């Protein structure tokens, strides 16, 4: 290849986790994140529906530290989700790196917040990215993520979420900003889809 690819070459982390459509927790999916560290406070990730060559680009996630999150407006914070449960539950994994390195990474990520938009809803349409972008959220408690979905991912990647939960028991639980995960307080922000393509009940 003759062209240079600085933004692509900067991708240095692969994270696998789960998202659900804001306002539609029952519509859940696995999300493969390929991430680049912009600076000590900001990570940007492209999200795919798989980790194979022909995987579809589903969207993006921006990850920031609690320090930056604290400076956001209350309106902006409502778009973001915390990562505490994703880390502590073992559902967020970094396949392919040593356990010690993954543990250190999770010690950092537990203090972060993410804003995620999916632009291609491949659970509905694998041919084209129809419809409007949708705001996604992360799980915040046990019993929310479909256990069959988690088990299928674990089996495919050769990991154990429960084992990782036990190994991460020593990671302290930080205080979560009450303005994050706004859906838990009944504030659901979503983009209405006037095309009618989105079948997940997007908000008004």
N, C-alpha and C positions, 0 to 999 in steps of 0.2 A: 504494500500500500504506500503510495507516494504522499498522500495527505497526512498532516500531523493531526493528532486527536487529543490535545491537552485536557479538555474536560473529561473525556472518557478515560484517559490514562490516570486521572486523579482518583478514580473510583478504587477504594482500597478496603472496603468492608462489605460483607454479605450478611444480612440479617433476615431471618424468617419469622414471621409472626402472623397475627390475625386481625382483621378489621371487620366492622359492621357498618351498615349505612346509618348515618345519624337519623334517629327517629324510627328505625326499623331494625331492632336488635336481632330479630330472627333471621335476617338476611346477612349471613356471615361468609367470610372467605379467607383463604390463606393468601398472604401477600409476601412476595419475595423482594426484598429491598437491596438495591446496590447503591452504596453510599460513598460520598466523598466528604472529607472534613475540610470545611472552608476556613475555619479558625477555631480557637479554643471554645467558642460559644455556639457555633452554628455548624450543623451537618445537613447536607442535602442528599436526598435519595430518590432514585427512579424506582418505580414499583412495577413488577411484572407478575403475570399469573402463573409463572413457572420458572424453573431454573435451567431450561433447555434452549437450544438455539432458536427455535421458532416461537418462543414465549411472546405473549402480547404485552405491550407496554400499557399498564392500567392507569398509572397516575404518578403522583409525586408526594413525598412527605418531607417537610422541613422540621428539623429537630433543633431545639434551642435549650440552653441551660436555664435553670431556675432563676439565675441572676437576671438574664434578659427577659424572661417571662414576667418577672415582678414589675418590670417597667412598662408593660403593655397596658392599654386601656381595658376597662372591664368588658367593653363590647368586643374587643379583639380577643381577649382571653377565652371568650365563649366558643371560639372556633377551634380551640386546642384541647388535646387530651393528655392526661398524665400517663407516665410509663411505669409507675410503681407496681401495679398488679401484673403487668406483662412481664416484668423482670422477676418479681418474687414468686410468681406462679410457675416459672420455668417455661412459659409458653413462647417467650421471645428467645430465640437462639441464634448463635453465630456459627453455622456449620463449618467444619473443616479447620478450625483453629484449636490449639491446645486448651484444655479445660482451664488452666490457670489464666491464660490470656483472655478467655471468654469471661471468666469471673471478674477480672479487672475491668473489662469493658462494661459489664453489667453494673458494676459499682458506680460507673460514671453515668450510664443511661438511666439509672433509677432516679436521678436528679433532673431529668429532662422532660420536656413537653413536645408534643408533635402536632403539626397541622397537616392533614392529609386530604387530598382531593383525588378522586378516581375519575378519569376522563373516558375510559373505555370499560364498559360494564360487561366483561367477558362471561359473567355468569348468565347473562341474557342473550348476548349476541357476539359470536366469535368471528364474524365476517367483517364488521365495520364498527367504529366507535360512534354509535348513534346516541342521540339524546344529549342531555345536559350534564356537565360535571356534577358530582355529588360529594358532599362532605362526609368523611368517614370518621369513626371513633374507635377507640381501643377499649378492651374490657377492663373493668375495675373491681370485679369480685368473682369468687368461685361460683360455679353454676351458670355463668352467662355463656361461655363458649361451648359450642356443641362438642361433647366428648368424642364423638365419632370422627369429627373433623380433625381434632387434635391428635387422636390416636392414629389416623391415617397418615398425617404428616410425620409423626414420630416414627412410624414404621418405614416410611419411604426414605427418610433422612438418616435412619439408624440412631435416633436420639430418644431420650426418655424425659418428658416434661416433669414427671414426678421426681425423678432422680435429680434433675436440675433444681427443682424447688427445694429439695433437702440440702443440696450443696450451697444454695444461696441463702440459707436461713441466717447466716451470719451477716448478711448485708443489711445495714440499718435502714429502717423505713423512714424516709423524710416526710415532713409535713407537706400535704398537697394543697396548693392554692385553691381556695373554695370557688374561685371563678372558673377554674378548668372543669372539664367533664360536665358542662352546663346541662346536658340532657338529663342528668340525674336529678336536677332540680326543676325539671319540666320545661326548660328552655331549649327547644329543638330548632336549630338553624339549618335550613336546607334550601336548595335552589329548586324552584318549581320548574317542571319540564313541560313546556307548552307543545312539544312535538308529540307527546303521547307515547314516546318510545320507552320511557322508563316505567317499568312495572312494579317498582318497589314502593309506591305511595309517597313520592317526593312531596315536600311541604308546599304550602301556598306561597 
